[in-house]
Amino acid sequence: MSAAERAEWEAFKAEKAKKEAAERRKQQRETYQQMVDDELATAIPELRSLSEQIKATKDATFGNFAAVLDMKADVVGFKEDGQYSHTFTNTDSTLRLTLGVNTVDGWTDMAEAGISMVRRYLESLATDEKSKSLVNAVMRLLSKDRQGNLNASKVLQLQKMAEESNDEQFIEAVKIIRESYQPTETRRYIRAQYRDESTGNAWRNIPLSITDVDLLPGYEAAPAPDAEAEGTEAEAAE
């Protein structure tokens, strides 16, 4: 075989090897995509079924405890309005369940009238730098978020200040703001907990979401209900 023929042969083999490698990569990509298709075809129906089971259990739990809340209203003689979460604990304090509804603050246009009344009242008090500073601090309680809404908890602070002032104009203005509050319910949540004897009877959260079922040790400890932020993504959403 001449040098030219050998070079031609080597070039042929290299080109053949290149085509074969490209074909193998193509087949691997097709095999990969088929594996993805097969696993998705299995996983998605199972996860949809799990989601439906969670929702069914969630609906049943809220439905069952609706009767409990009705009984509570009969026992205490009134129904608690404006309460968006309820915590239930068994007799020996080993099981605890919190049912709640997340809300987004909302206000009617009457809130603006109340804010104007508060501003006029406070500005009439601003006679020196000290009082002006106090007025500015109070008005910060009426500052709005990026969505243009007041903060309900800050309005509650303002209400306390109005009551302490004993000024009818101030009290009436804050009352108008409070009455214009119209929160929007977004989603219901459930938080279930139990006492863990192995850790000194500390409260433990029962994981209710795929994210939380494999929490690492030490992260599943449950804080007291009033220390928890309502409605995190860990709860099963509707």
C-alpha positions, -999 to 999 in steps of 0.1 A, spaced: 0 0 0 14 33 -11 17 63 12 -12 80 -7 -34 49 -4 -26 46 33 -35 82 39 -67 77 20 -75 46 40 -68 64 73 -90 93 62 -118 68 54 -115 51 88 -116 85 106 -146 96 87 -164 63 94 -155 65 131 -168 101 132 -201 91 116 -205 61 140 -198 83 170 -224 108 158 -249 80 153 -242 67 188 -248 101 203 -280 104 184 -292 71 197 -282 81 232 -302 113 229 -332 93 216 -328 67 245 -326 96 270 -357 112 257 -376 79 257 -365 74 293 -378 109 302 -411 102 284 -416 68 302 -408 82 336 -430 112 332 -459 90 320 -455 71 353 -447 99 377 -472 126 367 -504 104 371 -491 92 405 -485 128 416 -518 140 403 -535 112 422 -515 122 454 -526 158 449 -562 148 446 -559 126 478 -543 155 497 -571 179 486 -598 153 495 -583 148 530 -579 186 534 -616 192 524 -627 165 548 -606 179 577 -620 214 572 -655 200 569 -653 179 600 -639 208 621 -666 231 608 -689 212 631 -664 216 660 -663 254 654 -701 255 654 -701 237 687 -675 261 701 -698 290 691 -727 274 709 -705 268 740 -691 303 743 -722 320 731 -709 338 700 -691 332 668 -656 347 663 -657 370 633 -625 380 615 -605 351 629 -586 333 601 -570 305 620 -580 281 648 -557 258 668 -571 226 684 -552 206 711 -563 173 726 -569 167 763 -535 153 771 -517 179 749 -501 153 726 -518 163 694 -523 197 679 -540 209 646 -541 244 632 -566 252 604 -564 286 588 -569 307 557 -543 330 542 -555 365 534 -543 395 514 -550 429 529 -576 449 510 -594 482 517 -624 501 503 -621 537 491 -633 549 525 -599 542 539 -586 572 521 -612 594 538 -600 580 572 -564 586 564 -571 622 554 -589 627 587 -560 613 606 -536 635 587 -555 667 594 -559 658 630 -522 650 635 -510 681 615 -530 703 638 -509 689 667 -476 695 650 -466 727 668 -429 721 673 -401 698 661 -409 672 687 -445 669 679 -438 670 642 -415 640 647 -443 622 665 -467 630 637 -443 616 611 -439 584 631 -477 580 633 -481 586 596 -456 559 588 -481 535 603 -504 545 574 -477 541 547 -487 517 519 -469 487 504 -460 483 467 -495 471 459 -510 503 474 -524 486 505 -522 496 541 -507 471 566 -535 458 588 -512 452 618 -500 488 617 -536 500 616 -542 480 648 -513 499 664 -528 531 652 -561 522 668 -544 516 701 -528 550 699 -562 566 691 -579 549 720 -551 561 744 -555 597 730 -592 598 741 -597 622 711 -630 616 694 -619 629 661 -588 607 660 -608 576 672 -635 582 645 -609 586 618 -592 553 627 -626 536 630 -634 546 594 -601 530 583 -607 498 603 -642 494 589 -629 498 553 -608 467 558 -617 440 533 -592 411 532 -593 386 504 -589 349 513 -564 332 491 -558 296 503 -565 273 533 -537 257 552 -534 229 577 -506 224 603 -505 191 622 -482 184 651 -476 158 678 -455 154 709 -423 134 704 -414 114 735 -380 106 722 -371 143 722 -385 154 756 -420 158 744 -412 185 719 -438 193 693 -430 179 659 -446 189 626 -462 163 604 -449 169 569 -478 176 546 -460 185 514 -435 167 491 -410 194 500 -411 186 537 -415 148 539 -377 143 539 -367 171 562 -332 166 577 -330 158 614 -333 189 635 -355 209 611 -388 193 619 -392 208 654 -425 227 657 -426 262 672 -456 273 691 -486 282 668 -484 319 676 -447 320 666 -454 306 632 -460 325 600 -494 316 586 -497 297 554 -463 289 542 -457 269 510 -451 239 531 -489 235 536 -509 216 510 -525 242 488 -559 237 471 
